[in-house]
Amino acid sequence: GYEILTITSLVHFFIVAASIAQPDGTAPMAEFADVFDPAGDPQKAMVGMMQYPNFVSEEWSHVLTWDLFVGRWIWLDGLKRGIFTSHSVLLCNLIGPPGLLLHWATCLVTGKGLPGNEAEAIDELDE
C-alpha cells in the first residue's frame, strides 16, 4: 500500500535534489522566506516563485504526494467504518485539504463521528 507514496516521495526528493544542484535551480531563499512573512505579501511572494520551473515541479510533486496520502487515508477510514468516501477522495485529489473537511462532515452527517486517533489505539495495545 505504500508503494505509490514511496514512489511519489522519491520523485519529489529527486526534483529537490536535482534543483539544488543547478545554478538558479530553485527560487532564491529570500523569496521563499517572503512566503512565510506575515508582515509582507505572502501571496505575491508565492506567485513570484512560480516563475522558477524547478519550484513549480517541486511544488507539484509535494501537493500530489499530500493528495495521495490523505486521499488514501480517507478511503481506508471509509472502508473501516462503513462510510461513503468517493466524493471526499475525489475532492481531495482535485483541491487537497477541502476533501478532508468533506470527509469529516460526511462522518458527522452519517452519525459515525470523527475518526479516532490511531496513535492512541496503538498506545492502548502496548499497555
C-alpha positions in Angstrom: 0.0 0.0 0.0 2.9 2.4 0.5 4.4 1.9 -3.0 2.7 4.9 -4.6 3.6 7.2 -1.7 7.2 5.9 -1.7 7.5 6.5 -5.5 6.0 10.0 -5.4 8.1 10.9 -2.3 11.2 9.7 -4.1 10.2 11.7 -7.2 9.8 14.8 -5.0 13.1 14.2 -3.3 14.8 13.8 -6.7 13.3 17.0 -8.1 14.5 19.0 -5.0 18.0 17.4 -5.0 18.4 18.0 -8.8 17.2 21.6 -8.5 19.6 22.4 -5.7 22.5 21.2 -7.8 21.7 23.6 -10.6 22.6 27.2 -10.8 19.4 29.2 -10.3 17.7 25.8 -9.9 15.5 26.8 -7.0 13.8 30.0 -6.0 16.1 32.2 -4.0 15.8 31.6 -0.3 14.9 35.3 0.3 11.9 34.9 -1.9 11.0 31.6 -0.2 11.2 33.3 3.2 8.8 36.0 2.0 6.1 33.4 1.6 6.1 33.0 5.3 6.5 36.7 6.3 3.1 37.8 7.7 4.3 41.5 7.5 4.7 41.2 3.8 2.6 39.8 1.0 2.9 36.0 1.1 0.5 35.5 -1.9 2.6 37.8 -4.1 5.7 36.0 -3.0 4.2 32.6 -3.9 3.1 33.9 -7.3 6.6 35.3 -7.9 8.2 31.9 -7.1 6.1 30.3 -9.8 8.5 31.8 -12.4 11.0 29.1 -11.4 10.2 25.9 -13.3 12.0 23.8 -10.7 10.0 25.3 -7.9 6.8 24.5 -9.8 7.9 20.9 -10.3 8.8 20.6 -6.7 5.5 22.1 -5.5 3.5 19.9 -7.9 5.1 16.7 -6.6 4.7 17.9 -3.0 1.0 18.6 -3.4 0.5 15.3 -5.3 2.1 13.3 -2.5 -0.1 15.0 0.0 -3.3 14.4 -2.0 -2.5 10.7 -2.4 -1.6 10.2 1.3 -4.7 12.0 2.6 -6.9 10.6 -0.1 -5.8 7.0 0.8 -6.3 7.7 4.5 -9.9 8.9 3.8 -10.6 5.8 1.7 -9.2 3.4 4.3 -11.2 5.2 7.1 -14.3 4.8 5.0 -13.7 1.1 4.4 -13.0 0.5 8.1 -16.1 2.4 9.4 -18.5 1.9 6.5 -18.6 5.5 5.3 -19.1 6.6 1.7 -15.9 8.3 0.6 -15.9 8.7 -3.2 -16.8 12.4 -3.1 -14.3 13.1 -0.4 -11.4 11.3 -2.2 -12.2 13.0 -5.5 -12.3 16.4 -3.9 -9.0 15.6 -2.0 -7.3 14.7 -5.3 -8.7 17.8 -7.1 -8.0 20.5 -4.5 -6.5 18.9 -1.4 -7.5 19.8 2.1 -11.2 20.5 1.4 -11.5 16.8 0.7 -10.5 16.0 4.2 -13.0 18.6 5.5 -15.7 17.0 3.4 -14.9 13.5 4.8 -15.1 14.8 8.3 -18.5 16.4 7.5 -19.7 13.1 6.0 -18.6 11.3 9.1 -20.6 13.6 11.3 -23.7 13.7 9.0 -23.8 9.9 8.8 -23.6 9.7 12.6 -20.2 7.9 12.6 -18.4 10.6 14.4 -14.9 11.9 13.6 -12.2 9.4 13.1 -10.3 8.3 16.2 -6.6 8.8 16.8 -4.8 5.6 15.7 -1.8 6.6 17.8 -3.9 6.4 21.0 -5.2 3.0 19.9 -1.6 1.7 19.4 -0.6 3.0 22.9 -3.5 1.2 24.4 -2.4 -2.1 22.8 1.1 -1.6 24.2 -0.2 -1.3 27.8 
